[in-house]
């Protein structure tokens, strides 16, 4: 009496096909995971830029005097509350009496326009800097309320 069963060739072919399907599924998973990680990183960078833009616009509009020290690249906003911005190469740090916020933002070409005082600080009227996102640079400008309303001017240049 013969038993009905699969031959060894049928089992090997089935294993080969299932191995191929599993490999394709794993490769697709890794590609999707890499794309999602890149999207999340870019989204986090944009979120930090929008947060800094919102906070700095409010600080510009509510400040009476803004001092910029070129030596240590700091801005001091003086009004109801003193707020200090430190502009480092890969981050912007905003500190006030209540909190310290650190934003990971790559930037370059910082320009502060204003009038120099006796302490070699600049009384700021506007700032402009280039923010780097991926392979693009965004030109970001904020104006002091006496000159123009605070706004962001975006000019993208792909490299």
N, CA, C and O atoms as a DFTB+ gen file, in Angstrom:
636 C
 N C O
     1  1       0.836      -1.164       0.000
     2  2       0.000       0.000       0.000
     3  2       0.900       1.254       0.000
     4  3       1.855       1.356       0.770
     5  1       0.566       2.182      -0.874
     6  2       1.346       3.414      -1.013
     7  2       0.693       4.540      -0.244
     8  3      -0.525       4.715      -0.287
     9  1       1.517       5.308       0.466
    10  2       1.022       6.487       1.165
    11  2       1.113       7.694       0.236
    12  3       2.070       7.845      -0.525
    13  1       0.089       8.553       0.317
    14  2       0.133       9.779      -0.471
    15  2       0.947      10.802       0.307
    16  3       0.598      11.148       1.435
    17  1       2.038      11.291      -0.295
    18  2       2.920      12.253       0.363
    19  2       3.623      13.075      -0.710
    20  3       3.584      12.766      -1.901
    21  1       4.268      14.137      -0.231
    22  2       5.027      14.987      -1.144
    23  2       6.402      14.371      -1.359
    24  3       6.979      13.755      -0.463
    25  1       6.900      14.556      -2.557
    26  2       8.244      14.070      -2.825
    27  2       9.238      15.122      -2.326
    28  3       8.884      16.270      -2.058
    29  1      10.470      14.692      -2.213
    30  2      11.509      15.599      -1.719
    31  2      11.695      16.779      -2.667
    32  3      11.988      17.882      -2.205
    33  1      11.535      16.588      -3.966
    34  2      11.667      17.675      -4.955
    35  2      10.558      18.704      -4.725
    36  3      10.827      19.905      -4.758
    37  1       9.346      18.272      -4.499
    38  2       8.238      19.200      -4.269
    39  2       8.483      20.037      -3.004
    40  3       8.183      21.231      -2.983
    41  1       9.012      19.430      -1.987
    42  2       9.293      20.158      -0.739
    43  2      10.409      21.183      -0.957
    44  3      10.312      22.312      -0.475
    45  1      11.458      20.803      -1.674
    46  2      12.567      21.729      -1.936
    47  2      12.091      22.912      -2.785
    48  3      12.471      24.048      -2.501
    49  1      11.286      22.687      -3.801
    50  2      10.763      23.763      -4.638
    51  2       9.895      24.697      -3.793
    52  3       9.996      25.917      -3.926
    53  1       9.055      24.148      -2.938
    54  2       8.198      24.958      -2.065
    55  2       9.044      25.805      -1.121
    56  3       8.740      26.981      -0.920
    57  1      10.096      25.237      -0.539
    58  2      10.990      25.997       0.339
    59  2      11.706      27.115      -0.424
    60  3      11.864      28.217       0.102
    61  1      12.135      26.845      -1.646
    62  2      12.823      27.858      -2.443
    63  2      11.880      29.023      -2.762
    64  3      12.271      30.186      -2.655
    65  1      10.655      28.715      -3.148
    66  2       9.686      29.773      -3.453
    67  2       9.350      30.580      -2.204
    68  3       9.290      31.808      -2.263
    69  1       9.133      29.913      -1.085
    70  2       8.806      30.646       0.153
    71  2      10.002      31.477       0.631
    72  3       9.806      32.566       1.170
    73  1      11.238      30.986       0.447
    74  2      12.425      31.762       0.803
    75  2      12.514      33.024      -0.047
    76  3      12.815      34.098       0.475
    77  1      12.257      32.911      -1.337
    78  2      12.279      34.067      -2.223
    79  2      11.218      35.098      -1.808
    80  3      11.498      36.296      -1.775
    81  1      10.024      34.641      -1.497
    82  2       8.948      35.552      -1.079
    83  2       9.316      36.252       0.231
    84  3       9.071      37.449       0.380
    85  1       9.895      35.526       1.169
    86  2      10.293      36.125       2.452
    87  2      11.410      37.145       2.238
    88  3      11.394      38.200       2.872
    89  1      12.377      36.863       1.364
    90  2      13.456      37.815       1.090
    91  2      12.917      39.102       0.466
    92  3      13.350      40.193       0.835
    93  1      11.985      38.987      -0.469
    94  2      11.394      40.171      -1.093
    95  2      10.640      40.984      -0.045
    96  3      10.726      42.212      -0.035
    97  1       9.906      40.312       0.831
    98  2       9.158      41.010       1.877
    99  2      10.114      41.730       2.836
   100  3       9.836      42.857       3.245
   101  1      11.230      41.099       3.197
   102  2      12.203      41.743       4.088
   103  2      12.850      42.951       3.428
   104  3      13.030      43.982       4.077
   105  1      13.203      42.846       2.152
   106  2      13.800      43.977       1.450
   107  2      12.809      45.146       1.377
   108  3      13.194      46.301       1.560
   109  1      11.561      44.848       1.116
   110  2      10.545      45.903       1.074
   111  2      10.402      46.554       2.453
   112  3      10.253      47.772       2.553
   113  1      10.446      45.749       3.506
   114  2      10.350      46.291       4.864
   115  2      11.517      47.248       5.149
   116  3      11.311      48.332       5.694
   117  1      12.730      46.851       4.784
   118  2      13.891      47.701       5.051
   119  2      13.833      49.006       4.248
   120  3      14.210      50.058       4.765
   121  1      13.375      48.957       3.011
   122  2      13.255      50.176       2.200
   123  2      12.216      51.114       2.807
   124  3      12.463      52.312       2.937
   125  1      11.066      50.579       3.176
   126  2      10.013      51.403       3.788
   127  2      10.490      51.966       5.119
   128  3      10.226      53.130       5.420
   129  1      11.182      51.171       5.918
   130  2      11.685      51.637       7.213
   131  2      12.711      52.764       7.025
   132  3      12.697      53.736       7.780
   133  1      13.593      52.646       6.034
   134  2      14.587      53.688       5.767
   135  2      13.901      54.980       5.327
   136  3      14.266      56.061       5.788
   137  1      12.912      54.878       4.440
   138  2      12.184      56.057       3.981
   139  2      11.430      56.723       5.128
   140  3      11.397      57.951       5.216
   141  1      10.829      55.932       5.999
   142  2      10.109      56.491       7.139
   143  2      11.063      57.207       8.098
   144  3      10.738      58.275       8.618
   145  1      12.233      56.624       8.329
   146  2      13.219      57.265       9.204
   147  2      13.677      58.600       8.623
   148  3      13.823      59.577       9.358
   149  1      13.903      58.650       7.318
   150  2      14.298      59.898       6.657
   151  2      13.182      60.936       6.745
   152  3      13.440      62.111       7.006
   153  1      11.951      60.503       6.527
   154  2      10.803      61.408       6.632
   155  2      10.674      61.948       8.053
   156  3      10.417      63.137       8.241
   157  1      10.849      61.097       9.044
   158  2      10.727      61.526      10.444
   159  2      11.839      62.524      10.797
   160  3      11.577      63.515      11.479
   161  1      13.063      62.279      10.348
   162  2      14.166      63.198      10.611
   163  2      13.901      64.563       9.979
   164  3      14.095      65.596      10.620
   165  1      13.463      64.566       8.735
   166  2      13.154      65.820       8.050
   167  2      12.001      66.555       8.738
   168  3      12.040      67.775       8.895
   169  1      10.990      65.812       9.140
   170  2       9.850      66.405       9.838
   171  2      10.280      67.013      11.172
   172  3       9.800      68.084      11.546
   173  1      11.171      66.346      11.888
   174  2      11.679      66.889      13.161
   175  2      12.471      68.177      12.938
   176  3      12.360      69.115      13.727
   177  1      13.273      68.229      11.861
   178  2      14.027      69.446      11.552
   179  2      13.082      70.604      11.232
   180  3      13.269      71.718      11.721
   181  1      12.071      70.333      10.413
   182  2      11.112      71.382      10.068
   183  2      10.332      71.859      11.296
   184  3      10.053      73.049      11.438
   185  1       9.989      70.938      12.165
   186  2       9.274      71.306      13.396
   187  2      10.130      72.236      14.253
   188  3       9.629      73.225      14.789
   189  1      11.416      71.922      14.383
   190  2      12.324      72.775      15.163
   191  2      12.433      74.159      14.543
   192  3      12.448      75.159      15.261
   193  1      12.508      74.228      13.218
   194  2      12.603      75.522      12.538
   195  2      11.344      76.341      12.778
   196  3      11.435      77.533      13.074
   197  1      10.181      75.733      12.659
   198  2       8.933      76.464      12.888
   199  2       8.806      76.924      14.334
   200  3       8.315      78.022      14.596
   201  1       9.246      76.089      15.275
   202  2       9.188      76.485      16.685
   203  2      10.103      77.673      16.962
   204  3       9.701      78.628      17.626
   205  1      11.335      77.614      16.451
   206  2      12.262      78.737      16.649
   207  2      11.716      79.990      15.978
   208  3      11.789      81.082      16.543
   209  1      11.172      79.837      14.778
   210  2      10.606      80.984      14.076
   211  2       9.483      81.622      14.894
   212  3       9.445      82.843      15.048
   213  1       8.580      80.812      15.413
   214  2       7.459      81.325      16.211
   215  2       7.966      82.037      17.466
   216  3       7.546      83.155      17.765
   217  1       8.871      81.383      18.195
   218  2       9.383      81.977      19.433
   219  2      10.168      83.258      19.159
   220  3      10.000      84.253      19.864
   221  1      11.030      83.234      18.129
   222  2      11.855      84.408      17.860
   223  2      11.008      85.572      17.354
   224  3      11.286      86.724      17.686
   225  1       9.987      85.291      16.561
   226  2       9.092      86.361      16.116
   227  2       8.402      87.009      17.312
   228  3       8.326      88.234      17.408
   229  1       7.899      86.175      18.221
   230  2       7.255      86.723      19.422
   231  2       8.243      87.514      20.266
   232  3       7.913      88.589      20.768
   233  1       9.451      86.991      20.424
   234  2      10.459      87.689      21.220
   235  2      10.855      89.008      20.564
   236  3      11.044      90.014      21.248
   237  1      10.980      89.003      19.226
   238  2      11.284      90.243      18.515
   239  2      10.187      91.272      18.735
   240  3      10.471      92.441      18.995
   241  1       8.945      90.847      18.632
   242  2       7.822      91.785      18.732
   243  2       7.593      92.293      20.149
   244  3       7.074      93.394      20.332
   245  1       7.969      91.513      21.149
   246  2       7.712      91.907      22.536
   247  2       8.912      92.565      23.209
   248  3       8.791      93.049      24.334
   249  1      10.051      92.592      22.555
   250  2      11.259      93.156      23.157
   251  2      11.335      94.656      22.949
   252  3      10.855      95.198      21.953
   253  1      11.952      95.308      23.922
   254  2      12.213      96.741      23.785
   255  2      13.571      96.967      23.132
   256  3      13.723      97.861      22.300
   257  1      14.556      96.157      23.508
   258  2      15.906      96.267      22.956
   259  2      16.428      94.857      22.712
   260  3      16.191      93.945      23.504
   261  1      17.146      94.695      21.596
   262  2      17.780      93.414      21.283
   263  2      19.258      93.682      21.055
   264  3      19.631      94.434      20.155
   265  1      20.099      93.061      21.877
   266  2      21.555      93.209      21.750
   267  2      22.140      91.943      21.154
   268  3      21.736      90.834      21.506
   269  1      23.099      92.116      20.244
   270  2      23.799      90.984      19.654
   271  2      25.280      91.128      19.925
   272  3      25.868      92.178      19.663
   273  1      25.884      90.077      20.448
   274  2      27.313      90.058      20.711
   275  2      27.958      89.120      19.691
   276  3      27.744      87.908      19.734
   277  1      28.738      89.676      18.788
   278  2      29.341      88.875      17.718
   279  2      30.375      87.891      18.232
   280  3      30.545      86.810      17.667
   281  1      31.063      88.259      19.293
   282  2      32.146      87.422      19.819
   283  2      31.638      86.039      20.224
   284  3      32.201      85.025      19.811
   285  1      30.586      85.996      21.022
   286  2      30.059      84.692      21.447
   287  2      28.737      84.342      20.772
   288  3      28.058      83.403      21.188
   289  1      28.365      85.097      19.725
   290  2      27.170      84.840      18.920
   291  2      25.920      84.650      19.783
   292  3      25.221      83.641      19.684
   293  1      25.658      85.649      20.633
   294  2      24.461      85.613      21.468
   295  2      23.610      86.854      21.215
   296  3      24.123      87.933      20.922
   297  1      22.304      86.672      21.335
   298  2      21.358      87.776      21.261
   299  2      20.627      87.846      22.593
   300  3      20.192      86.824      23.124
   301  1      20.496      89.041      23.126
   302  2      19.788      89.246      24.385
   303  2      18.579      90.120      24.104
   304  3      18.706      91.277      23.704
   305  1      17.400      89.544      24.323
   306  2      16.138      90.257      24.136
   307  2      15.733      90.834      25.484
   308  3      15.541      90.090      26.446
   309  1      15.604      92.137      25.559
   310  2      15.237      92.785      26.808
   311  2      13.871      93.437      26.659
   312  3      13.652      94.279      25.789
   313  1      12.972      93.029      27.518
   314  2      11.613      93.568      27.536
   315  2      11.022      93.217      28.881
   316  3      11.639      93.478      29.914
   317  1       9.842      92.632      28.889
   318  2       9.250      92.180      30.142
   319  2      10.086      91.074      30.777
   320  3      10.299      91.065      31.989
   321  1      10.557      90.147      29.954
   322  2      11.388      89.028      30.405
   323  2      12.662      89.034      29.563
   324  3      12.604      89.243      28.351
   325  1      13.814      88.805      30.200
   326  2      15.067      88.719      29.445
   327  2      15.177      87.324      28.835
   328  3      15.019      86.311      29.517
   329  1      15.449      87.301      27.552
   330  2      15.592      86.041      26.822
   331  2      16.901      86.091      26.063
   332  3      17.227      87.090      25.421
   333  1      17.647      84.999      26.143
   334  2      18.956      84.933      25.503
   335  2      18.954      83.812      24.461
   336  3      18.513      82.693      24.726
   337  1      19.455      84.140      23.279
   338  2      19.638      83.158      22.214
   339  2      21.123      82.980      21.984
   340  3      21.855      83.956      21.822
   341  1      21.570      81.728      21.971
   342  2      22.948      81.404      21.609
   343  2      22.895      80.685      20.256
   344  3      22.243      79.651      20.112
   345  1      23.587      81.249      19.283
   346  2      23.558      80.696      17.936
   347  2      24.841      79.915      17.696
   348  3      25.852      80.479      17.279
   349  1      24.796      78.631      17.958
   350  2      25.949      77.764      17.726
   351  2      25.842      77.159      16.332
   352  3      24.825      77.316      15.657
   353  1      26.879      76.478      15.910
   354  2      26.923      75.980      14.532
   355  2      25.763      75.029      14.213
   356  3      25.126      75.171      13.169
   357  1      25.485      74.080      15.080
   358  2      24.455      73.077      14.806
   359  2      23.243      73.179      15.716
   360  3      22.403      72.279      15.732
   361  1      23.143      74.255      16.467
   362  2      21.993      74.388      17.348
   363  2      21.748      75.840      17.719
   364  3      22.646      76.680      17.664
   365  1      20.506      76.108      18.096
   366  2      20.109      77.403      18.620
   367  2      19.543      77.146      20.007
   368  3      18.628      76.340      20.178
   369  1      20.101      77.847      21.003
   370  2      19.668      77.656      22.386
   371  2      18.952      78.921      22.837
   372  3      19.502      80.019      22.751
   373  1      17.735      78.761      23.314
   374  2      16.927      79.871      23.816
   375  2      16.766      79.665      25.312
   376  3      16.235      78.645      25.753
   377  1      17.224      80.634      26.088
   378  2      17.093      80.501      27.543
   379  2      16.411      81.733      28.108
   380  3      16.697      82.866      27.721
   381  1      15.497      81.475      29.038
   382  2      14.806      82.540      29.764
   383  2      14.845      82.171      31.238
   384  3      15.484      81.192      31.625
   385  1      14.169      82.949      32.047
   386  2      14.153      82.687      33.487
   387  2      13.540      81.321      33.775
   388  3      14.000      80.606      34.666
   389  1      12.500      80.957      33.021
   390  2      11.746      79.740      33.303
   391  2      12.251      78.490      32.600
   392  3      12.057      77.383      33.101
   393  1      12.891      78.645      31.453
   394  2      13.207      77.442      30.678
   395  2      14.423      77.645      29.778
   396  3      14.869      78.764      29.522
   397  1      14.933      76.513      29.315
   398  2      15.998      76.478      28.319
   399  2      15.541      75.525      27.223
   400  3      15.209      74.370      27.489
   401  1      15.525      76.019      25.989
   402  2      15.134      75.207      24.844
   403  2      16.324      75.080      23.909
   404  3      17.003      76.066      23.622
   405  1      16.576      73.873      23.438
   406  2      17.657      73.630      22.487
   407  2      17.055      73.092      21.202
   408  3      16.302      72.118      21.218
   409  1      17.389      73.728      20.094
   410  2      16.878      73.332      18.787
   411  2      18.049      72.933      17.913
   412  3      18.973      73.719      17.706
   413  1      18.012      71.705      17.397
   414  2      19.075      71.225      16.508
   415  2      18.812      71.723      15.100
   416  3      18.057      71.122      14.337
   417  1      19.455      72.837      14.774
   418  2      19.280      73.457      13.465
   419  2      20.656      73.861      12.943
   420  3      21.381      74.613      13.594
   421  1      21.004      73.357      11.770
   422  2      22.264      73.764      11.153
   423  2      22.042      75.078      10.428
   424  3      21.103      75.211       9.643
   425  1      22.903      76.045      10.690
   426  2      22.744      77.350      10.053
   427  2      24.100      77.963       9.758
   428  3      25.127      77.529      10.282
   429  1      24.081      78.985       8.905
   430  2      25.314      79.672       8.524
   431  2      24.974      81.089       8.083
   432  3      23.805      81.470       8.010
   433  1      26.003      81.853       7.794
   434  2      25.864      83.214       7.270
   435  2      24.945      84.092       8.106
   436  3      23.992      84.676       7.589
   437  1      25.233      84.181       9.389
   438  2      24.430      85.011      10.279
   439  2      24.741      86.485      10.038
   440  3      25.902      86.894      10.063
   441  1      23.705      87.273       9.806
   442  2      23.845      88.716       9.648
   443  2      22.889      89.402      10.618
   444  3      21.691      89.118      10.620
   445  1      23.413      90.291      11.432
   446  2      22.583      91.120      12.309
   447  2      22.769      92.561      11.893
   448  3      23.882      93.086      11.909
   449  1      21.677      93.196      11.522
   450  2      21.735      94.594      11.128
   451  2      21.231      95.447      12.274
   452  3      20.211      95.134      12.887
   453  1      21.939      96.518      12.562
   454  2      21.543      97.397      13.644
   455  2      22.605      98.446      13.901
   456  3      23.394      98.789      13.020
   457  1      22.609      98.951      15.133
   458  2      23.524     100.013      15.527
   459  2      24.416      99.486      16.643
   460  3      23.935      98.830      17.567
   461  1      25.721      99.771      16.560
   462  2      26.659      99.313      17.579
   463  2      26.636     100.271      18.775
   464  3      26.606     101.491      18.611
   465  1      26.651      99.676      20.009
   466  2      26.666     100.506      21.223
   467  2      28.067     100.540      21.831
   468  3      29.020     100.058      21.218
   469  1      28.198     101.113      23.048
   470  2      29.505     101.289      23.681
   471  2      30.149      99.962      24.070
   472  3      31.374      99.896      24.171
   473  1      29.377      98.909      24.291
   474  2      29.913      97.614      24.709
   475  2      30.262      96.710      23.523
   476  3      30.440      95.503      23.684
   477  1      30.357      97.310      22.327
   478  2      30.605      96.567      21.092
   479  2      29.522      95.530      20.812
   480  3      29.781      94.507      20.179
   481  1      28.317      95.798      21.285
   482  2      27.175      94.967      20.968
   483  2      26.354      95.695      19.920
   484  3      26.397      96.921      19.820
   485  1      25.611      94.932      19.146
   486  2      24.782      95.526      18.103
   487  2      23.348      95.578      18.604
   488  3      22.802      94.563      19.037
   489  1      22.732      96.767      18.548
   490  2      21.309      96.890      18.830
   491  2      20.584      96.451      17.562
   492  3      20.567      97.174      16.565
   493  1      19.995      95.282      17.605
   494  2      19.517      94.584      16.417
   495  2      18.221      95.189      15.883
   496  3      17.300      95.495      16.641
   497  1      18.172      95.352      14.573
   498  2      16.956      95.740      13.868
   499  2      16.434      94.581      13.021
   500  3      15.229      94.464      12.795
   501  1      17.336      93.735      12.561
   502  2      16.916      92.543      11.810
   503  2      18.039      91.517      11.847
   504  3      19.210      91.859      12.012
   505  1      17.658      90.253      11.689
   506  2      18.651      89.185      11.558
   507  2      18.322      88.381      10.313
   508  3      17.171      88.288       9.887
   509  1      19.365      87.809       9.750
   510  2      19.203      86.947       8.595
   511  2      20.206      85.819       8.726
   512  3      21.370      86.056       9.050
   513  1      19.771      84.602       8.480
   514  2      20.698      83.475       8.459
   515  2      20.182      82.425       7.502
   516  3      18.998      82.402       7.165
   517  1      21.076      81.555       7.065
   518  2      20.724      80.464       6.165
   519  2      20.600      79.192       6.985
   520  3      21.499      78.839       7.749
   521  1      19.482      78.512       6.820
   522  2      19.234      77.257       7.525
   523  2      19.381      76.122       6.525
   524  3      18.849      76.179       5.417
   525  1      20.115      75.084       6.936
   526  2      20.363      73.957       6.045
   527  2      19.402      72.811       6.373
   528  3      19.315      72.344       7.509
   529  1      18.682      72.377       5.330
   530  2      17.815      71.199       5.447
   531  2      18.134      70.302       4.264
   532  3      18.012      70.711       3.109
   533  1      18.535      69.100       4.556
   534  2      18.941      68.159       3.526
   535  2      19.980      68.804       2.627
   536  3      21.051      69.182       3.103
   537  1      19.689      68.942       1.332
   538  2      20.644      69.567       0.413
   539  2      20.237      70.985       0.050
   540  3      20.771      71.558      -0.900
   541  1      19.305      71.555       0.790
   542  2      18.817      72.900       0.497
   543  2      19.201      73.855       1.613
   544  3      19.466      73.451       2.745
   545  1      19.223      75.120       1.264
   546  2      19.409      76.166       2.259
   547  2      18.216      77.097       2.189
   548  3      17.762      77.462       1.105
   549  1      17.711      77.478       3.351
   550  2      16.588      78.407       3.436
   551  2      17.124      79.701       4.022
   552  3      17.781      79.697       5.062
   553  1      16.839      80.807       3.347
   554  2      17.224      82.105       3.891
   555  2      16.106      82.562       4.820
   556  3      14.949      82.668       4.413
   557  1      16.467      82.831       6.073
   558  2      15.485      83.140       7.096
   559  2      15.754      84.551       7.607
   560  3      16.865      84.852       8.044
   561  1      14.744      85.416       7.555
   562  2      14.903      86.800       7.997
   563  2      13.812      87.158       8.996
   564  3      12.650      86.789       8.826
   565  1      14.201      87.880      10.037
   566  2      13.241      88.406      11.008
   567  2      13.575      89.879      11.216
   568  3      14.743      90.241      11.358
   569  1      12.559      90.721      11.233
   570  2      12.740      92.159      11.379
   571  2      12.146      92.633      12.694
   572  3      11.100      92.152      13.129
   573  1      12.826      93.580      13.318
   574  2      12.348      94.175      14.561
   575  2      11.090      94.978      14.291
   576  3      10.949      95.565      13.218
   577  1      10.180      95.013      15.243
   578  2       8.850      95.574      15.027
   579  2       8.833      97.034      14.591
   580  3       7.888      97.458      13.926
   581  1       9.852      97.815      14.947
   582  2       9.860      99.216      14.541
   583  2      10.180      99.377      13.061
   584  3       9.820     100.387      12.457
   585  1      10.844      98.400      12.479
   586  2      11.209      98.475      11.069
   587  2      10.092      97.880      10.206
   588  3       9.484      98.581       9.397
   589  1       9.840      96.635      10.377
   590  2       8.826      95.900       9.623
   591  2       8.229      94.854      10.552
   592  3       8.850      94.504      11.556
   593  1       7.055      94.353      10.246
   594  2       6.522      93.278      11.088
   595  2       7.393      92.030      10.972
   596  3       7.991      91.776       9.927
   597  1       7.457      91.265      12.039
   598  2       8.262      90.036      12.017
   599  2       7.688      89.091      10.975
   600  3       6.479      88.865      10.916
   601  1       8.557      88.555      10.171
   602  2       8.116      87.582       9.184
   603  2       9.270      86.681       8.817
   604  3      10.416      86.924       9.195
   605  1       8.954      85.648       8.081
   606  2      10.004      84.749       7.608
   607  2      10.032      84.832       6.087
   608  3       9.001      84.714       5.425
   609  1      11.199      85.032       5.560
   610  2      11.383      85.104       4.118
   611  2      12.141      83.853       3.702
   612  3      13.272      83.643       4.140
   613  1      11.544      83.032       2.876
   614  2      12.153      81.761       2.502
   615  2      12.583      81.814       1.045
   616  3      11.775      82.071       0.153
   617  1      13.864      81.567       0.820
   618  2      14.398      81.433      -0.522
   619  2      15.215      80.160      -0.524
   620  3      16.243      80.085       0.149
   621  1      14.783      79.166      -1.262
   622  2      15.462      77.880      -1.272
   623  2      16.475      77.831      -2.395
   624  3      16.182      78.203      -3.532
   625  1      17.686      77.364      -2.063
   626  2      18.717      77.159      -3.075
   627  2      19.240      75.751      -2.948
   628  3      19.886      75.418      -1.954
   629  1      18.977      74.924      -3.927
   630  2      19.452      73.532      -3.890
   631  2      20.910      73.496      -4.278
   632  3      21.359      74.228      -5.160
   633  1      21.643      72.625      -3.599
   634  2      23.067      72.477      -3.899
   635  2      23.322      71.149      -4.547
   636  3      24.465      70.833      -4.878
